[in-house]
Amino acid sequence: MEFKTEYEFVLPRGYVDEEGTVHREGVMRLANAKDEIAPLNDLRVQRNRAYLIIVLLARVITRLGDLPEVNTAVVENLFAGDLRFLEELYNRINEDDATIAVTCPECGSQFEREFGRLGES
């Protein structure tokens, strides 16, 4: 199985730039630890925790249409449905596939147990 670090996507509506061009096709890369930690130092995130996803997406979206760069201004101006789409994609590709085989110590039955992300119960 090939380890994949970049994921192509097509926005439901698309980002409309200042010239009126619609940008729908893009690429998102897997997040690293710094991507999830660095935004916590951003004053906009400290003032409004909801801004975290804006900063995160601006860090991990490597391409959107023909735009020279994807920054927080671009992400801020996405349509709400496109923002939700990208947030769901971010969560899906960065999920931990933490499923392990477990044996019950009392009855000896074997089953798989799925664990959530670190810090979740």
Residue frames as a rotation matrix with the C-alpha (Angstrom) as fourth column:
MET 1
0.576 0.817 0.000 0.00
0.817 -0.576 0.000 0.00
0.000 0.000 -1.000 0.00
GLU 2
-0.275 -0.673 0.686 1.37
0.671 -0.646 -0.364 3.40
0.689 0.360 0.629 -1.02
PHE 3
-0.179 0.140 -0.974 1.65
0.855 -0.468 -0.225 6.12
-0.487 -0.873 -0.036 1.62
LYS 4
0.058 0.341 0.938 -0.24
0.807 -0.570 0.157 9.14
0.588 0.748 -0.308 0.34
THR 5
-0.495 -0.316 -0.809 0.60
0.779 -0.575 -0.252 12.68
-0.386 -0.755 0.530 1.54
GLU 6
-0.855 0.243 -0.459 -1.37
-0.360 -0.914 0.188 14.83
-0.374 0.326 0.868 -0.93
TYR 7
-0.403 0.828 0.390 -5.06
0.717 0.550 -0.428 14.68
-0.569 0.107 -0.815 -1.81
GLU 8
-0.960 0.146 0.239 -6.72
0.088 -0.652 0.753 16.33
0.266 0.744 0.614 -4.78
PHE 9
-0.391 0.886 -0.250 -10.16
0.625 0.057 -0.778 17.88
-0.675 -0.461 -0.576 -4.33
VAL 10
-0.692 0.326 0.645 -12.81
0.409 -0.558 0.722 19.80
0.595 0.763 0.253 -6.24
LEU 11
-0.917 0.354 -0.186 -14.74
-0.029 -0.523 -0.852 22.44
-0.399 -0.775 0.490 -4.30
PRO 12
-0.226 0.926 0.304 -18.54
0.830 0.346 -0.438 22.30
-0.511 0.153 -0.846 -4.56
ARG 13
0.816 0.556 -0.161 -18.74
0.421 -0.761 -0.493 26.00
-0.396 0.335 -0.855 -5.52
GLY 14
0.176 -0.855 0.488 -15.23
0.913 -0.043 -0.405 27.35
0.368 0.517 0.773 -5.81
TYR 15
-0.016 -0.326 -0.945 -13.25
0.624 -0.742 0.245 30.37
-0.781 -0.587 0.215 -4.74
VAL 16
0.666 0.265 0.697 -13.95
0.715 -0.493 -0.496 33.51
0.212 0.829 -0.518 -6.80
ASP 17
-0.321 -0.874 -0.366 -10.90
0.907 -0.395 0.149 35.77
-0.275 -0.284 0.919 -7.11
GLU 18
-0.251 0.160 -0.955 -10.89
0.157 -0.966 -0.203 39.56
-0.955 -0.201 0.217 -7.65
GLU 19
-0.827 -0.097 -0.554 -11.08
-0.504 -0.311 0.806 39.13
-0.251 0.945 0.208 -11.44
GLY 20
0.178 0.984 -0.019 -14.12
-0.937 0.164 -0.309 36.85
-0.300 0.073 0.951 -11.14
THR 21
-0.226 -0.335 -0.915 -12.24
-0.626 0.769 -0.127 33.65
0.746 0.544 -0.384 -11.98
VAL 22
0.710 0.511 0.485 -13.57
-0.703 0.483 0.521 30.57
0.032 -0.711 0.702 -10.19
HIS 23
-0.411 -0.873 -0.262 -10.97
-0.737 0.487 -0.468 28.22
0.536 0.001 -0.844 -8.71
ARG 24
0.608 0.759 0.234 -12.33
-0.769 0.490 0.410 24.78
0.196 -0.429 0.882 -7.78
GLU 25
0.791 -0.337 -0.510 -9.56
0.237 0.938 -0.253 22.19
0.564 0.079 0.822 -8.17
GLY 26
0.419 -0.662 0.622 -6.92
-0.830 -0.556 -0.033 21.97
0.368 -0.502 -0.783 -5.50
VAL 27
0.120 -0.489 -0.864 -4.55
0.248 0.858 -0.451 19.86
0.961 -0.160 0.224 -3.43
MET 28
0.660 0.029 0.750 -4.38
-0.701 -0.336 0.629 19.42
0.270 -0.941 -0.202 0.33
ARG 29
-0.233 -0.797 -0.556 -1.39
-0.259 0.602 -0.755 17.79
0.937 -0.032 -0.347 2.02
LEU 30
0.379 0.264 -0.887 -1.35
0.695 0.552 0.461 15.87
0.611 -0.791 0.025 5.28
ALA 31
0.737 -0.102 0.669 -0.90
-0.428 -0.836 0.344 18.07
0.523 -0.540 -0.659 8.33
ASN 32
-0.154 -0.797 -0.585 2.21
0.420 0.483 -0.768 17.77
0.894 -0.364 0.261 10.45
ALA 33
0.045 0.150 -0.988 2.60
0.999 0.017 0.048 18.57
0.024 -0.989 -0.149 14.15
LYS 34
-0.819 -0.428 -0.383 3.74
0.449 -0.893 0.036 22.13
-0.357 -0.143 0.923 13.43
ASP 35
-0.718 0.616 0.326 0.62
0.081 -0.391 0.917 22.76
0.692 0.684 0.231 11.32
GLU 36
0.254 0.884 -0.393 -1.56
0.540 0.207 0.816 21.98
0.803 -0.419 -0.424 14.32
ILE 37
0.126 -0.285 -0.950 0.58
0.973 -0.154 0.175 23.74
-0.196 -0.946 0.258 16.93
ALA 38
-0.791 -0.590 0.162 1.71
0.611 -0.769 0.188 26.95
0.014 0.248 0.969 15.19
PRO 39
-0.284 0.724 0.629 -1.80
0.281 -0.564 0.776 28.41
0.917 0.397 -0.043 14.71
LEU 40
0.466 0.466 -0.752 -2.27
0.829 0.069 0.556 28.41
0.311 -0.882 -0.354 18.50
ASN 41
-0.344 -0.669 -0.659 0.26
0.786 -0.589 0.187 31.26
-0.513 -0.454 0.728 18.65
ASP 42
-0.664 0.180 0.725 -1.70
0.517 -0.590 0.620 33.29
0.540 0.787 0.299 16.08
LEU 43
-0.955 0.266 -0.133 -3.44
-0.078 -0.655 -0.752 36.24
-0.287 -0.708 0.646 17.75
ARG 44
-0.422 0.845 -0.327 -6.51
-0.821 -0.204 0.533 35.79
0.384 0.494 0.780 15.53
VAL 45
-0.128 0.319 -0.939 -6.90
0.120 0.945 0.305 32.23
0.984 -0.074 -0.159 16.85
GLN 46
-0.808 -0.230 -0.543 -6.29
0.549 0.044 -0.835 33.36
0.216 -0.972 0.091 20.43
ARG 47
-0.850 0.524 -0.059 -9.05
-0.482 -0.817 -0.317 35.97
-0.214 -0.241 0.947 20.08
ASN 48
0.263 0.951 -0.165 -11.46
-0.923 0.198 -0.330 33.65
-0.281 0.239 0.929 18.29
ARG 49
-0.359 -0.442 0.822 -10.94
-0.351 0.880 0.321 29.88
-0.865 -0.173 -0.471 18.46
ALA 50
0.599 0.669 0.441 -13.20
0.204 0.405 -0.891 29.43
-0.775 0.624 0.106 15.41
TYR 51
0.700 -0.399 -0.592 -10.43
-0.697 -0.559 -0.449 31.05
-0.151 0.727 -0.670 13.33
LEU 52
-0.048 -0.771 0.636 -8.23
-0.478 0.576 0.663 27.98
-0.877 -0.272 -0.395 13.89
ILE 53
0.303 0.207 0.930 -9.61
0.544 0.764 -0.347 26.14
-0.782 0.611 0.119 10.86
ILE 54
0.995 0.027 -0.099 -8.87
-0.057 -0.656 -0.752 29.16
-0.086 0.754 -0.651 8.64
VAL 55
0.327 -0.945 0.003 -5.20
-0.911 -0.314 0.266 29.17
-0.251 -0.089 -0.964 9.62
LEU 56
-0.074 -0.323 0.943 -4.94
-0.178 0.935 0.306 25.38
-0.981 -0.145 -0.127 9.44
LEU 57
0.640 0.396 0.658 -6.39
0.523 0.402 -0.751 25.18
-0.562 0.826 0.050 5.94
ALA 58
0.909 -0.350 -0.225 -4.17
-0.416 -0.754 -0.509 28.02
0.008 0.557 -0.831 4.72
ARG 59
0.040 -0.943 0.329 -1.17
-0.832 0.151 0.533 25.96
-0.553 -0.295 -0.779 5.86
VAL 60
-0.346 -0.206 0.915 -2.17
-0.038 0.978 0.206 22.62
-0.937 0.037 -0.346 4.28
ILE 61
0.771 0.546 0.327 -3.83
0.337 0.087 -0.938 23.61
-0.540 0.833 -0.117 1.00
THR 62
-0.208 -0.978 -0.022 -0.91
0.386 -0.103 0.917 23.62
-0.899 0.183 0.399 -1.41
ARG 63
-0.994 -0.069 0.090 -2.84
0.109 -0.367 0.924 24.53
-0.031 0.928 0.372 -4.56
LEU 64
-0.057 0.997 -0.050 -6.18
0.468 -0.017 -0.884 26.02
-0.882 -0.074 -0.466 -5.47
GLY 65
0.882 0.405 0.242 -6.79
0.365 -0.263 -0.893 26.54
-0.298 0.876 -0.380 -9.16
ASP 66
0.355 -0.751 0.557 -4.29
0.693 -0.188 -0.696 28.95
0.628 0.633 0.454 -10.70
LEU 67
0.974 0.023 0.224 -3.76
-0.123 -0.778 0.616 31.02
0.188 -0.628 -0.755 -7.55
PRO 68
0.169 -0.986 -0.006 -0.10
-0.352 -0.055 -0.934 31.82
0.920 0.160 -0.357 -6.84
GLU 69
-0.904 -0.413 -0.115 -0.64
-0.046 0.361 -0.932 31.00
0.426 -0.836 -0.345 -3.14
VAL 70
0.248 0.940 -0.236 -3.35
0.329 0.148 0.933 29.99
0.911 -0.309 -0.273 -0.69
ASN 71
-0.860 -0.500 0.096 -3.33
0.118 -0.379 -0.918 32.17
0.496 -0.778 0.385 2.41
THR 72
-0.678 0.619 -0.396 -5.80
0.585 0.129 -0.801 33.07
-0.445 -0.775 -0.449 5.17
ALA 73
-0.539 0.494 -0.682 -7.37
-0.532 -0.828 -0.180 35.81
-0.654 0.266 0.709 3.00
VAL 74
-0.652 0.288 -0.701 -8.27
-0.568 0.426 0.704 33.19
0.501 0.858 -0.114 0.39
VAL 75
-0.761 0.346 -0.549 -9.68
0.505 0.847 -0.166 30.76
0.408 -0.403 -0.819 2.97
GLU 76
-0.730 0.481 -0.486 -11.65
0.197 -0.532 -0.823 33.58
-0.654 -0.697 0.294 4.66
ASN 77
-0.407 0.543 -0.734 -13.39
-0.774 -0.633 -0.039 34.33
-0.486 0.552 0.678 1.38
LEU 78
-0.969 0.155 -0.194 -14.48
0.033 0.853 0.520 30.78
0.246 0.497 -0.832 0.57
PHE 79
-0.061 0.994 0.090 -18.20
-0.629 -0.108 0.770 30.11
0.775 -0.009 0.632 0.48
ALA 80
-0.011 0.097 0.995 -19.44
-0.979 0.200 -0.031 28.52
-0.202 -0.975 0.093 3.72
GLY 81
0.898 0.405 0.173 -20.20
-0.358 0.900 -0.247 25.19
-0.255 0.160 0.953 2.00
ASP 82
0.587 -0.764 -0.267 -16.68
-0.072 0.279 -0.958 25.04
0.806 0.582 0.108 0.55
LEU 83
-0.219 -0.644 0.733 -15.17
-0.839 -0.259 -0.478 25.79
0.498 -0.720 -0.484 3.96
ARG 84
0.366 0.428 0.826 -17.19
-0.796 0.603 0.040 22.93
-0.481 -0.673 0.562 5.51
PHE 85
0.969 -0.034 -0.244 -16.14
-0.137 0.747 -0.650 20.65
0.205 0.663 0.720 2.64
LEU 86
0.192 -0.981 -0.017 -12.45
-0.279 -0.037 -0.960 21.43
0.941 0.189 -0.281 3.24
GLU 87
-0.158 -0.189 0.969 -12.78
-0.983 -0.061 -0.173 21.05
0.092 -0.980 -0.176 7.00
GLU 88
0.734 0.489 0.471 -14.34
-0.519 0.852 -0.076 17.60
-0.438 -0.188 0.879 6.52
LEU 89
0.804 -0.517 -0.295 -11.60
-0.018 0.475 -0.880 16.66
0.595 0.712 0.373 4.05
TYR 90
-0.083 -0.854 0.513 -8.92
-0.701 -0.316 -0.639 17.84
0.708 -0.413 -0.573 6.51
ASN 91
0.081 0.185 0.979 -10.44
-0.938 0.347 0.012 15.73
-0.338 -0.919 0.201 9.27
ARG 92
0.930 0.355 0.092 -10.85
-0.298 0.878 -0.376 12.68
-0.214 0.322 0.922 7.04
ILE 93
0.650 -0.715 -0.258 -7.29
-0.012 0.330 -0.944 12.61
0.760 0.617 0.206 5.64
ASN 94
-0.292 -0.805 0.516 -5.69
-0.583 -0.278 -0.763 13.36
0.758 -0.524 -0.389 9.02
GLU 95
0.699 0.596 0.396 -7.66
-0.692 0.422 0.586 10.76
0.181 -0.683 0.707 11.00
ASP 96
-0.508 -0.789 0.346 -5.71
-0.849 0.527 -0.045 8.18
-0.147 -0.316 -0.937 12.88
ASP 97
0.344 0.537 -0.770 -6.51
-0.579 0.767 0.277 4.67
0.739 0.351 0.575 11.73
ALA 98
-0.630 -0.590 0.506 -5.97
-0.739 0.254 -0.624 3.35
0.239 -0.767 -0.596 15.20
THR 99
0.649 0.761 0.009 -7.69
-0.742 0.630 0.230 -0.03
0.170 -0.156 0.973 15.06
ILE 100
-0.515 -0.857 0.005 -5.93
-0.820 0.490 -0.297 -2.87
0.252 -0.157 -0.955 16.82
ALA 101
0.107 0.466 -0.878 -6.69
-0.083 0.885 0.459 -6.52
0.991 0.024 0.133 17.48
VAL 102
-0.365 -0.113 0.924 -7.63
-0.899 -0.216 -0.381 -7.14
0.243 -0.970 -0.023 21.10
THR 103
-0.349 0.257 -0.901 -8.16
0.161 0.964 0.212 -10.36
0.923 -0.071 -0.377 23.07
CYS 104
0.477 0.599 0.644 -10.53
-0.598 -0.316 0.737 -10.37
0.644 -0.736 0.207 26.04
PRO 105
-0.579 -0.796 0.178 -8.57
-0.661 0.330 -0.674 -11.56
0.478 -0.508 -0.717 29.11
GLU 106
-0.325 0.526 0.786 -11.66
-0.765 0.342 -0.545 -13.22
-0.556 -0.779 0.292 30.60
CYS 107
0.568 0.697 0.438 -13.24
-0.284 0.666 -0.690 -15.17
-0.773 0.268 0.576 27.70
GLY 108
-0.331 -0.821 0.465 -10.44
0.272 0.389 0.880 -15.18
-0.904 0.417 0.094 25.12
SER 109
0.602 0.608 0.518 -12.64
0.695 -0.080 -0.714 -13.64
-0.393 0.790 -0.471 22.39
GLN 110
-0.596 -0.801 -0.059 -10.78
0.614 -0.501 0.610 -11.66
-0.518 0.327 0.791 19.77
PHE 111
0.593 0.756 0.278 -12.11
0.784 -0.462 -0.414 -8.45
-0.185 0.464 -0.867 18.27
GLU 112
-0.375 -0.686 0.624 -10.91
0.757 -0.615 -0.221 -5.13
0.535 0.390 0.750 16.87
ARG 113
0.342 0.386 -0.857 -10.99
0.812 -0.580 0.063 -1.99
-0.473 -0.717 -0.512 18.98
GLU 114
0.145 -0.242 0.959 -10.94
0.697 -0.663 -0.272 1.47
0.702 0.708 0.073 17.37
PHE 115
-0.086 -0.282 -0.956 -9.23
0.885 -0.462 0.057 4.24
-0.458 -0.841 0.289 19.28
GLY 116
0.886 0.426 0.182 -9.98
0.463 -0.809 -0.362 7.93
-0.007 0.405 -0.914 18.76
ARG 117
0.316 -0.774 0.549 -7.45
0.169 -0.524 -0.835 10.70
0.934 0.356 -0.035 18.30
LEU 118
-0.504 -0.632 -0.589 -5.08
0.723 0.065 -0.687 11.49
0.472 -0.773 0.424 21.13
GLY 119
-0.994 0.104 0.026 -6.95
-0.099 -0.792 -0.603 13.33
-0.042 -0.602 0.797 23.88
GLU 120
-0.219 0.966 -0.139 -10.38
-0.833 -0.110 0.543 12.11
0.509 0.234 0.828 22.82
SER 121
-0.593 0.053 0.803 -12.33
-0.580 0.663 -0.473 9.56
-0.558 -0.747 -0.363 24.81
